[in-house]
Structure formats: C-alpha cells, structure tokens
Amino acid sequence: MSPAQVIESMLRAGTTIRDAFREAREKDAAIDWTQFLGSKEAKEALDEASDLIAAIKGGALVETLHATRKKMADLRANRKLSQLQAAELTQYNALLDVEAQLTVKLIKDPGIADLPGWLVNEALPVLTKVASVVIPLLV
C-alpha cells in the first residue's frame, strides 16, 4: 500500500469510527469513548473499517513516515525554509503535521492497541485539514 493510500485509509477509517461514535452519542448523550468501544455501533464501525485498519497497521505507518520525511527533504531541496515559496511552505507544513502525528503514534503506541482512538481523537482532526495537500505529494 502506498503512503498516499495509507493516509486515505486513515481518513476513511477514522471518519467511519467517528461517525459511529456520533450516532451512539445521539442515542445516549452520556456515553463515553470506553463505553462506546463496547457498543453495537462500535462493533459495526470497526467491522466496516477492519480492512482499512488492517492495511495501516504494522510497517505501513513507518513507511508512510519515511515517505513523508523524504518529501519534506525534497521540497526543501537544500534550501532554508525562508527561501521556499508560499505554496511550498503550505505543503511543507501539511507534511510536518502528518509527520508529527505518525511520530507520536509510533513512539507512544507502536502497535494497534488503541488505533481507533488515535485515528478519531488525534489523527483525524489533522488529516481532515491536510489530506488534500499531502495525498497528491505522496503519490
């Protein structure tokens, strides 16, 4: 799976799980994340997203991190950041955001123990802002 496909899979899986959590909260406003994970809605969402989650576990996140860092270096092309054009800085910052999320995930929890929680609570807010910039860069 390419790094661009990994980012797309993260976005799709995170959105699927987040939407199920939203639906569960519509039914029971007091439900928290831990309770949600034991709910029927969570099971259905995780089943729906299982192929996406399977695709991004293991080495896929590490490979995506390496590809992100390589693209950052390519964008800089041995230039100082102050020498980049505005469009290049926008791309560089989007890549920085993805790199930060992947680095934190791989340091904090290199497995998939809380992959759904990380996708929804940490990665998704970033990816919804930068995916349209980052995905074409990683193709």
LUMNU-247058 format. One line per 8 residues: number of its first residue (from 1); for each residue x, y, z of N, C-alpha, C. Coordinates in steps of 0.2 Angstrom, whole numbers, padded with zeros to 4 digits. Layout:
<pts>
NUM) X Y Z X Y Z X Y Z; ...
</pts>
This chain:
<pts>
1) 0004 -0006 0000 0000 0000 0000 0004 0006 0000; 0003 0011 -0004 0007 0017 -0005 0006 0022 0001; 0010 0026 0002 0009 0031 0008 0003 0035 0007; 0001 0037 0001 -0005 0041 -0001 -0011 0036 0001; -0011 0030 0000 -0016 0025 0001 -0017 0024 0009; -0011 0025 0012 -0012 0024 0020 -0015 0030 0022; -0013 0036 0020 -0017 0042 0023 -0024 0042 0021; -0026 0040 0015 -0033 0039 0013 -0037 0034 0018
9) -0033 0028 0019 -0036 0023 0023 -0037 0026 0030; -0032 0030 0033 -0033 0033 0040 -0039 0037 0040; -0040 0041 0035 -0045 0046 0034 -0052 0042 0034; -0052 0037 0030 -0059 0034 0029 -0060 0030 0036; -0055 0026 0039 -0057 0023 0045 -0058 0027 0050; -0055 0033 0051 -0056 0037 0057 -0063 0040 0056; -0065 0042 0050 -0072 0045 0049 -0077 0040 0050; -0076 0034 0048 -0081 0029 0049 -0082 0028 0057
17) -0077 0027 0061 -0077 0026 0068 -0080 0032 0071; -0078 0038 0069 -0080 0044 0072 -0088 0045 0071; -0090 0044 0065 -0097 0044 0064 -0101 0040 0068; -0099 0033 0069 -0102 0029 0073 -0103 0031 0080; -0097 0034 0083 -0097 0037 0090 -0102 0043 0090; -0103 0047 0085 -0108 0052 0085 -0115 0049 0085; -0116 0044 0081 -0123 0041 0081 -0124 0038 0088; -0119 0035 0091 -0120 0032 0098 -0122 0037 0103
25) -0119 0043 0102 -0120 0049 0107 -0127 0052 0106; -0129 0051 0100 -0136 0054 0098 -0141 0050 0102; -0140 0043 0103 -0144 0039 0106 -0143 0039 0114; -0137 0041 0116 -0136 0041 0123 -0130 0046 0124; -0132 0052 0126 -0128 0058 0127 -0122 0057 0132; -0123 0052 0137 -0119 0051 0142 -0113 0046 0140; -0114 0043 0134 -0109 0038 0133 -0102 0041 0131; -0097 0037 0134 -0090 0040 0133 -0086 0035 0128
33) -0080 0037 0127 -0076 0033 0122 -0076 0025 0124; -0074 0024 0130 -0073 0017 0133 -0080 0013 0132; -0085 0016 0134 -0092 0013 0134 -0094 0012 0126; -0092 0017 0122 -0093 0016 0115 -0090 0010 0112; -0084 0009 0114 -0080 0003 0111 -0083 -0003 0113; -0087 -0004 0118 -0091 -0010 0119 -0098 -0010 0116; -0100 -0005 0112 -0106 -0005 0110 -0107 -0008 0103; -0114 -0009 0101 -0115 -0012 0095 -0113 -0007 0089
41) -0114 -0001 0090 -0111 0004 0085 -0104 0004 0083; -0100 0003 0089 -0093 0002 0088 -0091 -0004 0084; -0094 -0010 0086 -0093 -0016 0083 -0094 -0015 0076; -0100 -0012 0074 -0102 -0012 0067 -0097 -0007 0063; -0095 -0002 0066 -0090 0003 0063 -0083 0000 0062; -0081 -0004 0067 -0074 -0007 0067 -0074 -0013 0062; -0080 -0016 0061 -0081 -0021 0056 -0080 -0018 0049; -0084 -0013 0048 -0084 -0009 0042 -0077 -0007 0040
49) -0073 -0004 0045 -0066 -0001 0044 -0061 -0007 0045; -0062 -0013 0046 -0057 -0018 0048 -0052 -0019 0042; -0054 -0019 0036 -0049 -0019 0031 -0045 -0013 0030; -0048 -0007 0032 -0044 -0001 0032 -0039 -0001 0037; -0041 -0003 0043 -0037 -0003 0049 -0031 -0009 0048; -0033 -0014 0045 -0028 -0019 0044 -0022 -0017 0039; -0024 -0013 0034 -0020 -0010 0029 -0015 -0005 0032; -0017 -0002 0038 -0012 0004 0040 -0008 0001 0046
57) -0009 -0005 0049 -0005 -0007 0054 0001 -0010 0052; 0006 -0011 0057 0012 -0013 0055 0017 -0008 0052; 0020 -0011 0047 0025 -0007 0043 0022 -0001 0039; 0016 -0001 0038 0013 0004 0033 0014 0011 0036; 0013 0012 0043 0014 0018 0046 0021 0021 0046; 0026 0016 0047 0033 0018 0047 0035 0020 0039; 0032 0016 0035 0034 0018 0028 0031 0024 0026; 0025 0026 0028 0022 0032 0027 0026 0038 0030
65) 0028 0037 0036 0033 0042 0040 0039 0043 0036; 0042 0038 0033 0048 0039 0029 0047 0042 0023; 0041 0041 0019 0040 0044 0013 0038 0052 0015; 0035 0053 0020 0033 0060 0022 0040 0064 0023; 0044 0061 0027 0051 0064 0028 0055 0065 0022; 0055 0060 0017 0058 0061 0011 0055 0067 0007; 0048 0067 0007 0045 0073 0003 0047 0079 0006; 0047 0080 0013 0049 0086 0016 0056 0088 0014
73) 0061 0083 0013 0068 0085 0011 0068 0087 0004; 0064 0083 0000 0063 0085 -0007 0061 0092 -0008; 0056 0094 -0004 0053 0101 -0005 0058 0106 -0003; 0062 0105 0002 0067 0110 0004 0072 0110 -0001; 0074 0104 -0004 0080 0104 -0009 0086 0108 -0007; 0088 0107 -0001 0094 0110 0002 0093 0118 0003; 0087 0120 0003 0086 0127 0004 0084 0128 0011; 0084 0135 0014 0082 0137 0020 0074 0137 0019
81) 0071 0136 0025 0063 0137 0024 0061 0144 0022; 0065 0149 0024 0063 0156 0022 0064 0157 0014; 0067 0152 0011 0068 0153 0004 0062 0149 0000; 0058 0146 0003 0053 0142 0000 0047 0147 -0002; 0044 0145 -0007 0038 0149 -0009 0032 0148 -0005; 0027 0152 -0005 0021 0151 0000 0018 0144 -0002; 0017 0142 -0008 0014 0136 -0009 0018 0130 -0006; 0025 0131 -0007 0029 0126 -0004 0029 0125 0003
89) 0028 0131 0006 0028 0131 0014 0021 0128 0016; 0016 0129 0012 0010 0126 0014 0010 0119 0014; 0013 0116 0008 0014 0109 0008 0019 0106 0013; 0024 0110 0015 0029 0108 0020 0025 0107 0027; 0021 0112 0028 0018 0112 0035 0013 0107 0035; 0010 0105 0030 0005 0099 0029 0009 0093 0031; 0014 0092 0028 0018 0086 0029 0021 0086 0036; 0023 0092 0039 0025 0092 0046 0020 0090 0050
97) 0013 0092 0049 0008 0089 0053 0007 0082 0053; 0007 0079 0047 0007 0072 0046 0013 0068 0050; 0019 0071 0049 0025 0068 0052 0024 0068 0059; 0021 0073 0062 0021 0074 0069 0016 0069 0072; 0010 0068 0069 0005 0063 0071 0008 0056 0070; 0011 0054 0065 0014 0047 0064 0020 0046 0069; 0024 0051 0070 0029 0050 0075 0027 0049 0082; 0022 0053 0084 0019 0052 0091 0016 0045 0091
105) 0012 0043 0086 0009 0037 0087 0014 0031 0087; 0019 0031 0083 0024 0026 0083 0028 0026 0090; 0029 0032 0093 0033 0032 0099 0028 0030 0105; 0022 0033 0105 0018 0032 0111 0015 0024 0111; 0013 0022 0105 0010 0016 0105 0011 0013 0098; 0017 0009 0097 0019 0007 0091 0014 0001 0088; 0010 -0002 0092 0005 -0007 0090 -0001 -0004 0087; -0006 -0008 0088 -0013 -0005 0086 -0018 -0006 0092
113) -0015 -0006 0098 -0019 -0007 0104 -0025 -0002 0104; -0023 0005 0102 -0028 0010 0103 -0029 0013 0096; -0028 0010 0090 -0028 0013 0084 -0034 0017 0083; -0040 0014 0084 -0046 0018 0083 -0047 0024 0087; -0044 0024 0093 -0044 0030 0097 -0040 0035 0094; -0034 0033 0092 -0029 0038 0089 -0031 0040 0083; -0034 0036 0079 -0037 0039 0072 -0042 0044 0073; -0047 0043 0078 -0053 0048 0079 -0050 0054 0083
121) -0047 0053 0088 -0045 0059 0093 -0039 0063 0091; -0034 0060 0087 -0028 0063 0086 -0027 0064 0079; -0027 0059 0075 -0025 0059 0068 -0030 0062 0064; -0037 0061 0065 -0042 0063 0060 -0043 0071 0060; -0042 0074 0066 -0043 0081 0066 -0037 0085 0061; -0031 0082 0061 -0026 0084 0057 -0027 0082 0050; -0029 0076 0049 -0029 0074 0042 -0035 0077 0038; -0040 0079 0041 -0046 0082 0038 -0043 0089 0035
129) -0038 0092 0039 -0036 0098 0037 -0030 0098 0031; -0026 0092 0031 -0021 0092 0027 -0021 0087 0022; -0025 0082 0022 -0025 0077 0017 -0025 0079 0010; -0029 0084 0008 -0030 0086 0001 -0023 0089 -0001; -0019 0091 0003 -0012 0094 0001 -0007 0088 0001; -0008 0084 0006 -0002 0078 0007 -0003 0073 0002; -0009 0070 0001 -0010 0064 -0003 -0007 0065 -0010; -0008 0071 -0013 -0005 0071 -0020 0003 0072 -0020
137) 0005 0074 -0014 0013 0074 -0013 0016 0067 -0012; 0012 0063 -0009 0014 0056 -0008 0013 0051 -0013; 0009 0053 -0018 0008 0048 -0024 0014 0046 -0028
</pts>
